[in-house]
Amino acid sequence: MTTATLLANSRLERVDTVEIEQKIVDAAAHFRPRVDRVYTDPRSHLIVEDAKTFFSSRGERYDIIVSEPSHPWVSGVSSLFSAEFYRLVGRKLRAGGLPLAAKSAAPDSSLTRRSTIP
């Protein structure tokens, strides 16, 4: 839903969506036509890969990075809540770029993005 909402803004030139699980990409298609832009808009690029690997292996910089990982207690997701990951995200933002993150309701998710993104 987030990618489709972003693509509704004609000022965005490109939206890279990084999802670790192909099954999620496939399942999201069932929400068409609401998310149709994700699959049909030429500005939309779906990448099936781990977000940490994606940002570590590419040189692109972004104006906006939206992080919406599952809850930190889900297997394989906790690293996306780490200070290391948010520092990496900070290095991938252009000057004046905006990091956005979903706030988990998990009791152990006290790490704030403001304290970790340079």
N, C-alpha and C positions, 0 to 999 in steps of 0.2 A: 504494500500500500504506500509506503514511503516513497519508493522510486516512482510510482505512478503520479503521486502528488508533486514531486519535484519536476517531473516532465511536463506538468501542466503549465509551468513557467517557461514562456518562450525565450526568456533571456538566457537560460542555461544552454550552453553549447554542447555539453556532454554529461552523461550520468553513468558512472561505472558502479555497478552493483556487484559486490563480492559476497558470495554465499558458499560456504564450505560443503553443503550437501545438495547434490543434484536433485534429490527427491523433493526438497523444498521448492526449488525452481519449478519443477514439474507440477507440484501440488498447487502452487500459486496461480498457475494458468486456469485453474477451476474457478477463480474469482473474476474471470472475464465476464462481461466487458469492462468491469470497473478498473482492471489493471491492464487493459489491452495495450496501452502505450508502452509498457515494459517490454512487450514482445514485438511491437511493430514500429515504434518510433526509431528512426535512424540514429538518434542521439543516445539511445539506450544500449549499454554494453553489459551483458551478463557474464560474469567471470566466476567459474566454480573453482574456488581455491580458498585456502586458509587466509584470513585477513592479515595475519602477521607475516606470512610468507609473501603475500601480494605486496604489501608496503615495503618489505625488506628487499624485494627483488626488482623493483621498478623505480625509475627516476622521476616519474610524473609528480607534479605538485598540484594541489587542489585549492579552490576557493572555499569549499565547504566539505567537511567530512562528517558523515552521520554514522554513529556506531550504535547498533541495536542488537547486541548479542543476547543470547538466552541468559537465564539466571546463572550466576557463577558456580552453583553447585552441580550444573549439568556437565557431564564428562567432556573434557576438551575445551571448555569455554572460559575457564577461570583466567587464563593468560590474557584474555581480552579485557579484563578488569584490572590489569596490573599497571603499576607506574611505568614500567618499561614500555608497554604497548602505547600508553598515552604520550610518552616522550617521542616514540616513533611517529605517531600520528602528528604531533606538533612539528616534527621535521618535514612532514609531507604537505604542510599547509603553506600556501603562498603568503607573502607579507599581508597582514590584515585578514587572513583566512579565518574561518569560523568553524571550530569543532563543536559538534552537537552529539550528545549521548543520551540514550534512554537511561533513566534512573531505576535501578533495581530496588525492589522492596526488601531485598535480602538483609538480614540483620548484620551481616559481615561486610556490607558494601559501603563502608564509611569513607572510602577513598574518594576524594573530590577531584574533579577534572581540573579545576582552577589551580590546584596545588601541584599538578603533575605535567600540565602542558605548558611549555615555555612561552 
